[in-house]
């Protein structure tokens, strides 16, 4: 079966809806007071910031290494 180009993005929509539902369920279950909700959402925000920050550092290193490989390939071609 041939996959359509946009299918993976469509799948991410369903995963996002699922995660919002799980988050809403956990918030309703564990947040009994406003302070509980504040702590819950702050904790999720901190976890998200850590993940994004660590991932951006990884991709920055990856792009730098790919750029160095690209430069070395092009320099070899020009020298011949």
Helices and strands as residue ranges (DSSP letters): H 7-30, H 34-79
